[in-house]
Amino acid sequence: MAVAGAVLVPSCGTDGDSPLRPEAAAPPAADRVDQLRTEVLDAMPHDPRAYTQGLEMVGGTLYESTGLAGESSVRLGPPGRPPTVRADLPEPLFGEGITVLGPTLWQLTWLDHVAIERDARTLAELRRVPYAQEGWGVCHQPGRDRLVTSDGSARLTFRNPRTLAPTGGIAVTLHGRPVPQLNELECVGDSVYANVWPSSRIVRVDAATGRVTAEIDASGLPVPGVPGKQRHAGVLNGIAAVPGTDEFLLTGKWWPRMFRVALVAR
């Protein structure tokens, strides 16, 4: 999304070894939360004028959406290179998350209450549909034939991939506490990876239960400074799973770099 304060939910630690409570040394497997960090495998150029709102990779093509009224766009091309196709949104539309569904893609808008369906090859606009909520992130779960969307709260909403009508939803929790400010999303199987605005933190969510199964610390990414007045909003925002691997592409708003990373234990 655009600009907002954050209410970050801290990780709740488990009791350490104790002669009084030896059974509390490790949580049950069902309650365990993996603690991961990003290991940089490659760094590549990224447009420092791109206020990144969504990132998704299909085959060898990277799709990216950007925000801000008068500067919003959707782009496609090889990772780390200038886009080969670009479509700009007219003012006052403020672009948000995107996801690709075969021959088409959906692009959300933030407060404009409209979603745009586009041709995934040309990015030509096909139609607009009403969208009642704030648009933040979106991803597609083909195995469940549904979209997953965020609106800056601790709730994920499931939607019909053809009409965007809500079909259900789930609250995201970490050790029983809600995790608000969920932003850009990436669906990988039955898990949803979510940026937590405006931080360097990503959570992996079990889409069946809403339970956070992993916290990912991306604060170690070697990002060159974002200049001047942009610095306060130039945060991590953009997760794309690299097809056929366990790796991800990560970037942020106005970042001059994008990173290919592995997620490793910390």
C-alpha positions in Angstrom: 0.0 0.0 0.0 1.0 3.7 0.1 1.9 5.3 3.4 0.8 4.2 6.8 2.1 3.6 10.3 2.8 0.1 11.4 1.7 -1.9 14.4 4.2 -4.8 14.3 3.4 -7.9 16.3 6.6 -9.2 18.0 7.5 -12.8 18.0 6.4 -14.6 21.2 9.3 -16.6 22.5 8.9 -20.1 24.1 10.1 -20.9 27.5 13.7 -22.1 27.7 14.9 -25.2 29.5 13.8 -25.1 33.1 14.0 -27.7 35.9 10.5 -26.7 36.9 9.0 -27.0 33.4 11.2 -29.3 31.3 8.2 -30.0 29.0 8.3 -26.3 27.9 11.7 -26.5 26.3 10.3 -26.9 22.8 6.8 -26.1 21.5 4.7 -28.8 19.9 5.4 -29.3 16.2 2.0 -27.9 15.3 2.9 -24.6 17.1 6.4 -24.3 15.9 7.3 -21.2 13.9 10.4 -21.4 11.7 12.9 -18.5 12.1 14.4 -17.8 8.7 16.6 -15.2 7.1 17.5 -14.3 3.5 20.7 -15.5 2.0 21.5 -13.4 -1.1 22.4 -15.5 -4.2 22.4 -12.7 -6.7 21.7 -8.9 -6.9 20.4 -7.3 -10.0 19.3 -3.8 -11.1 15.8 -2.5 -10.2 14.2 0.7 -11.4 14.7 3.2 -8.5 11.7 5.1 -9.6 9.4 2.1 -9.2 7.2 2.3 -6.1 6.8 -1.5 -6.1 3.4 -2.9 -5.1 3.4 -6.4 -6.5 5.9 -8.8 -7.9 5.3 -12.2 -9.6 7.3 -14.5 -11.8 5.8 -16.7 -14.5 8.3 -18.9 -16.4 11.2 -16.5 -17.2 9.0 -13.4 -17.1 8.8 -11.0 -14.2 5.6 -9.0 -13.7 5.7 -5.9 -11.5 3.1 -3.4 -10.5 3.9 0.1 -9.1 1.9 2.7 -7.2 1.3 6.4 -6.6 -1.3 8.4 -8.5 0.1 9.5 -11.8 3.1 7.1 -11.6 1.3 3.7 -11.3 2.1 1.0 -13.9 2.3 -2.7 -14.6 5.3 -4.1 -16.4 6.8 -7.3 -17.7 10.2 -8.5 -18.8 13.2 -10.5 -17.8 14.3 -10.1 -14.2 17.0 -7.4 -13.8 16.4 -5.8 -17.2 14.2 -3.0 -18.4 10.6 -4.1 -19.0 9.7 -5.1 -22.5 6.0 -4.2 -22.0 4.5 -1.5 -19.8 1.0 -0.2 -19.2 0.5 3.0 -17.2 -2.6 3.8 -15.1 -4.3 7.2 -15.6 -4.7 9.5 -12.6 -6.1 9.2 -10.0 -5.7 5.4 -10.0 -3.2 4.1 -7.5 -1.9 0.7 -8.5 -1.5 -2.1 -6.0 -0.9 -5.9 -6.1 -1.1 -8.1 -9.2 -1.4 -11.8 -10.0 -1.3 -13.8 -13.2 -3.9 -16.4 -14.1 -2.7 -17.9 -17.4 -3.7 -15.6 -20.2 -4.8 -12.8 -18.0 -3.8 -10.9 -14.8 -5.6 -8.9 -12.1 -4.3 -5.6 -10.9 -5.8 -4.1 -7.8 -6.0 -0.4 -6.9 -5.6 1.0 -3.4 -8.6 3.3 -2.6 -10.2 3.5 -6.1 -12.5 0.5 -5.5 -11.8 -1.0 -8.9 -9.7 -4.0 -10.1 -8.4 -4.2 -13.6 -8.2 -7.4 -15.7 -5.5 -7.3 -18.3 -4.1 -9.5 -21.1 -1.0 -11.1 -19.5 1.0 -10.9 -22.8 0.2 -7.3 -23.9 -1.0 -5.8 -20.6 -3.9 -4.3 -22.5 -6.9 -3.6 -20.3 -9.8 -6.0 -20.8 -12.3 -4.9 -18.2 -12.8 -3.2 -14.8 -14.8 -4.7 -11.9 -15.9 -3.1 -8.7 -13.7 -3.8 -5.6 -15.3 -2.8 -2.3 -12.3 -3.2 0.0 -8.9 -1.4 0.0 -6.6 -3.2 -2.5 -3.2 -4.2 -1.1 -1.9 -7.6 -2.1 -3.2 -10.5 -4.2 -2.0 -13.9 -5.3 -3.5 -17.0 -7.0 -3.9 -20.5 -5.6 -4.6 -22.6 -8.7 -5.0 -25.8 -6.7 -7.9 -24.2 -4.8 -9.1 -22.2 -7.7 -9.1 -19.0 -5.7 -7.4 -15.6 -5.2 -6.0 -14.6 -1.8 -6.1 -10.8 -1.1 -5.0 -8.5 1.7 -6.3 -5.1 2.8 -3.7 -4.0 5.4 -5.5 -5.8 8.2 -4.7 -9.2 9.8 -7.2 -10.9 7.5 -6.8 -12.6 4.2 -9.8 -12.8 2.0 -10.5 -15.5 -0.6 -12.1 -14.5 -3.9 -13.5 -16.0 -7.0 -10.8 -15.7 -9.6 -13.2 -14.7 -12.3 -15.5 -12.2 -10.5 -13.4 -11.2 -7.5 -16.5 -11.9 -5.3 -15.4 -12.8 -1.7 -15.8 -16.5 -1.0 -14.4 -16.6 2.6 -11.4 -15.6 4.5 -9.2 -16.2 7.5 -7.5 -14.3 10.3 -3.7 -14.5 10.3 -2.2 -15.2 13.8 1.2 -15.7 15.3 1.1 -17.6 18.6 -2.6 -16.7 18.8 -2.2 -13.0 18.2 -3.3 -11.2 15.0 -0.6 -10.0 12.6 -1.8 -6.7 11.1 -0.5 -4.7 8.1 -0.3 -7.7 5.7 0.6 -6.3 2.3 2.1 -7.9 -0.8 1.3 -11.6 -1.2 2.9 -14.6 -2.9 1.1 -17.9 -3.1 3.3 -21.0 -3.0 1.2 -24.2 -2.7 -0.9 -24.1 0.4 1.3 -21.3 1.9 1.0 -17.6 1.5 4.0 -15.3 2.0 3.1 -11.8 3.1 5.1 -8.6 3.5 4.4 -7.0 6.8 4.2 -3.2 6.1 6.4 -1.2 6.7 9.1 -3.6 7.9 11.8 -6.0 6.6 9.7 -8.9 7.8 7.8 -11.5 5.8 5.5 -14.1 7.3 4.7 -17.5 5.8 1.0 -18.4 6.5 -0.8 -21.7 6.4 -3.8 -20.7 4.2 -5.9 -23.4 5.7 -5.6 -22.2 9.3 -4.2 -18.7 9.2 -1.4 -19.7 11.4 2.1 -18.2 10.8 4.5 -21.1 10.2 7.6 -19.0 9.6 9.0 -15.5 10.2 11.5 -14.3 7.7 14.0 -11.6 8.5 15.1 -9.7 5.4 16.8 -6.9 7.2 20.2 -8.1 6.1 19.6 -7.4 2.4 22.4 -5.0 1.2 20.1 -2.2 -0.1 21.8 1.1 -1.1 20.1 4.0 0.6 16.8 5.4 -0.6 17.3 9.1 -0.8 15.7 12.1 0.8 12.0 12.2 1.5 11.5 8.8 0.0 13.4 7.1 2.7 10.5 6.7 5.2 8.5 4.7 2.6 11.2 2.9 0.7 10.6 -0.4 2.4 10.6 -4.0 1.5 7.6 -4.8 -0.7 7.7 -7.4 -3.4 7.9 -11.2 -3.2 8.1 -13.5 -6.3 8.8 -17.2 -6.1 11.2 -18.3 -8.7 9.5 -21.2 -10.7 11.1 -24.6 -10.3 13.2 -23.6 -7.2 12.9 -22.8 -3.5 14.2 -19.3 -4.2 12.6 -15.9 -4.3 13.1 -12.5 -5.8 12.7 -9.7 -3.3 12.7 -5.9 -3.8 11.2 -2.8 -2.3 9.7 0.6 -3.0 12.2 2.8 -4.8 14.9 0.2 -4.4 17.8 0.3 -6.9 18.4 -3.5 -6.4 16.4 -6.7 -6.6 17.7 -9.8 -4.9 17.5 -13.5 -5.6 17.5 -15.2 -2.2 17.3 -18.5 -0.5 15.5 -18.7 2.9 17.8 -20.3 5.5 17.6 -20.9 9.2 18.8 -18.1 11.6 
